[in-house]
Amino acid sequence: MVKIAFFDTKEYDRNLFDEYNKNYGYEITYLESKLNSETAPLAKGFDVVCIFVNDIVDEKTIQILKEDKVKLIALRCAGFNNVDIKKLGDNLAAVRVPEYSPYAVAEHAVALILSIDRKIYKAYQRTKKYNFTLNGLLGFDIHGKTVGVIGAGKIGRAFINIMNGFGTRVLAYDKFQNEDLAKEMNFEYVDLNTLYRKSDIISLHCPLTDENYKMINEEALSKMKDGVVLINTSRGKLIDTKSLIKKLQEGKIGGLGLDVYEDEEEFFLNDMSNSYVRDEELSILLTMPNVVVTSHQAFFTKEALNKIALDTCENIKEFFETGDCKNKV
């Protein structure tokens, strides 16, 4: 029987995986702790560690897992920037869920745009107090605007489809271009500088790599239009937070929607409301009137969670039955 140490467990994880596991018979031990070098010894005696986006599998953690005979790291997410893949070697593999619901993330990005543009959060708070004035709630038509999409993969393309429905002009930057696809989907590939310069709204839909780490920095932000709306539902470390705050304070950025944050690991997906632990830069962002922050929930739909549970269980099954997996990273 395959034994799984399930790290960073939430109640919805347990309920869903228990249901799917009826078809697999794995022995799952659920742990609230995130996986890192300090908690890695908890995996001793297990065949698999199952992890999520804020678990840290660095060289030291990998070494401990290898010493304790763990054979597989099963990521229940698409991104794997939190795993030092180069240090895995021959005796430890990693698998992921490459596609669970691109629509979930794309739709959440649009929700952030609308919330910022039409001041939904401000209007909601006012009407709760029976204040029905319109002062300070002025928005703009998305129709006719130019939208820049950084990363035209599955999520980026789902987002482009929605933006086409709004009647926008879509510019996209991607390392791997498909001109036939661009023609079919009515968007145009451009370089980053052009995208920064011409876009009224910019949405990030790319994985985090060494190459694009903090790609949205002071230089990039300076190239953008005054009043640009910036959305990030990908990875927090794509954006340099200090530069972001500076440009917000200067009035350069018209609106900011974040579902991820540069140093989110200790905070996002956790209830910190009764804790005195605070992140200074995150606290500044939360006070800004034109900023909406959500807690890494873009993926969080019924459809996506079911796909994550199914594919994670299947990945583990395939690996232990064949010694390999199509979703190996």
N, C-alpha and C positions, 0 to 999 in steps of 0.2 A: 504494500500500500504506500502510495506517495504521500509524504508528510510535508505540509506547507506551513511556513511561518508567515502570517499575513500581517504586515506592518501598517501603521498609520490607519487603523481601522475606525470607521464611522458606523453608526447604527445601520445606515442604508447599505453599506458594504456587506455587513454580516447577514442581513435579511436576504439580500439578493443572491449572494454566493452560497448561502445555505440551501436556497431553493434550487439553484443550478447544480449544486454538488450532489443532489439526489441521483443524478444521472452518471456521476463519475466516481463517487465513493472515496474521494481524497480525505485524508485526515488533516483538518485545518485547525490551527491554533491562532486565534485572533489576538493581536497585540495593539494597544493604543499608541505605543511608542513609534516614533519615526525611526527608520533605519539609518544609522550612521556608525562611525567607528566605536562609539561608546555602547551602543545597543546591539551591535553585531553579534556579540557572544550569545545573545538570546536565541540565535538561529542554530546553535549547536544541536545536532541530532535530527535536523530537518533536511529534506532533499531540495526544497525550493524556498526561496524568499519571494513574496509577492509585495510589490512596492508601488508607490504613486509618485506624483510630480515633485514633492518636496522632501523625499527621502534622498540621502546623500550617499552614493556608493563610490567613494574615492578609492585611491590606491590602498590606504590602510584598511578600509572596510572590506575591500576585496580580498586582501591577504587573510583577514580573520575568517571570512566565509570559506576560503579555500582550506584553511587549516582545520575548519570544522566540517569539511567534506560536503558542503552545500554544492549542488550540481547546477542549479538553474536560478537565474534572476528573472522573475516574470513581472514585467511592467504592465500595469493595468492602465496604460495611457499610450499615446503615440510618440511623444517626445522622449528622448533618452539622453539629453544633455547632462543630466544628473548622475550618469553612470560613466566612469572612466573606461570606456570600451577597450582602449589600447592595453589596459592592464589585466584583462580577463584571462588571456592565455588559453590553454587547451582544456583545462579541467573545470572551467566555469563558463557557462554560456548565458546570454540574455536574450529574451524574446519580448515583443511588444504587441500592442494592439494598434496597427497602423491606421485603421479607419473605423471609427465608431459612429459618428454622425457629424459630417461636415456642416450639415444644415443647422445643428444646434449652435455651433460656435458662430457661424455666419449670421444667424438670426439674432444672437445676443449682441453682436457688433452693431447691427442695425438698431436694436433697442437702445443701446448707449447713445448712438447718434441722435435718435428721436428724443430721448430724455434730455440730452444737452440742448438741442436745438429748440425744442418746444417747452423747455423748463418744466417738464412733467413733475419732477420731484418738488419744485417750489410751489407749483399750483396745488399739488396734493396736500402739502403742509398747510397752505393757506385755507383751502376749503374745509379742512378738518376743523379749523377755528372759525368757520363761517365767514371768512374773508374772501369775497368773490371779485376783487379788483384785478385789473389786468396790468397794472404798472410793473415793469420789470420782467414781463413774460414774453416780450417780443421775440419772435423767432425768424427763420428765413425759409423760403421754399427750397427743398432739396432738388426738385425738378430744375433741370438746366444747369446744375452745378457740375464741376469737374471733380471726380473722385479718383484718388490715387490708391492703388492696391499693391502692397509690397508682399509678393509671394502669391503666385497664381496656380497653386496646387489645388487639391480638392476643396479645401475650405475657401480659399481665395476665389475659386470659380463659382462656388455656391453664393458667395457674397456679391460677386460681379453680376450674377443672374438677378439678384434682388435689386441691385442698383440700376440695372437696365430697366426694371419695372418702374422705378421712380423717374425714369427719363433723364438720367445723367449721362455725361460723357465720362467714360472709364479709361484711365491710363493704368498700365500695370508694369511692374518691374519684376523680372524673374531671371535667374541664371540660365534656366532651360526654357527656351522659347518655342512656341508652336504657332506659327503664323496662320495655319489653317484653322486652328482652334480660335485664335483671336478674331479672325474674320467671321467665323460661325457665331461666336458669342458677342460680337460687336464691342470689342475693346482694342486698345492700341498698346503695343509694347514700347516703352521709352526707357531712357537711362534714369538713374536716380535723381540727378540734378534737375532734369526736365520735370520729373514727377513732383519733386519738392517745389519747384518754381510755379507750376501751373495748377496744382490741386487745391481745391477749397476744403476738401475732406481727405484725410489720409488714414488708411486702416492697415494694420500690420497682420499678416497671415503667413508668416514664415517660421521655420524652426530656428532655434538658437544654435549657432555654430561659433567657432573661434573667429571666423571671418566677419560675422555681423554683430559680434558682442558690442553693445552700446553704439550701434550704428546711428541711432537718433541721439546725437550729441549737440553741443552748442553750434558747431559749424553747420550741421544739417538743419537744425531749427532756424538758423539765421537765413537760410536759403528759402524757407517756406513763406507763403503769403502771410501778410498780417491778418490775424483773425482766423487762421487755419484751425480746423477741428481735427484732433488727433485721437485715434482709437487704437488700443492694444489689447487684443484677446489672445495673444500668442505666448510670449515669455517676457517676464519683467526685465531681464537683463539686456533686452534689445534697446532699452532706453536708459540714458544717463540721467538719473533723477535730479542731481544738482543742477544740470543745465536746464532741465525741464522746469524746475521751480523758478529759476532765474528768468526764463522767457515768459512764464506765467505772470510773474511780478512786474515784468516790463510791459505786459499787455500784448505781447506778440501772439500768444495762443488764444483763440477765441473760445475754445472748448476742449476738454480733455476727458476721455472715457477710458478707464483702466479696469480690466478684469484680472490683471496680473501686476506685480510690483517687483522692483529690483531685489529687495531683501524681504520677500514675503514669507519665507520658510517658517518663521516663528509665529506668524500672525494669521495668515490666510488659512481657511478651513478650520480654524479654532475659535472658541468663544473666549475673547480676551476682555470682556466687558467689566469683569470684576478684578482685573489684574492692574497693577501699577506699572507694568512693563509697557513702554511706549517707544515707537520708532519716531525720531524727531522729524525726518523728512516726510514720512507717511502722514504724520499729524498735521504738517503744514498743508499737504495736498488736500486733506480732508476738510480743512477750513476754507478752501478756495471756493468762491461762489459759482465758478464755471467748470467745476470738476465733479465727475461722478465716478465713484470707485465701487466695484462689486468684488466679491470674495472668491475669485477663481471658479465661477459658477457657469461659465459659458457652455461647458460640456454637459451640464447637469440637466438632462432630460430623461424621461423614461426610456425612450428609444436608445439613447446613447449608453445608459447604464446597463441595459440588457445586452447590448452588443459587446460591451466591455467584459461583462461576466462570462458570456458565452465564448468569446474569442480567447480570453485568458485561460479558461478551462481546457479549451481545445488545443491551445499552444502547449500547455503542460502535457496533455495526453500525447500529442504528436511527438514531442521531444523524447519522452520516456519510452514510446513504442518504437521509434525509428532512430533515435540518437541525433536527430536534426529537426528543424522546424522552418516552414516557409517564412515565418515572421521573426526569424533570428536577426539580431542586429550586429 
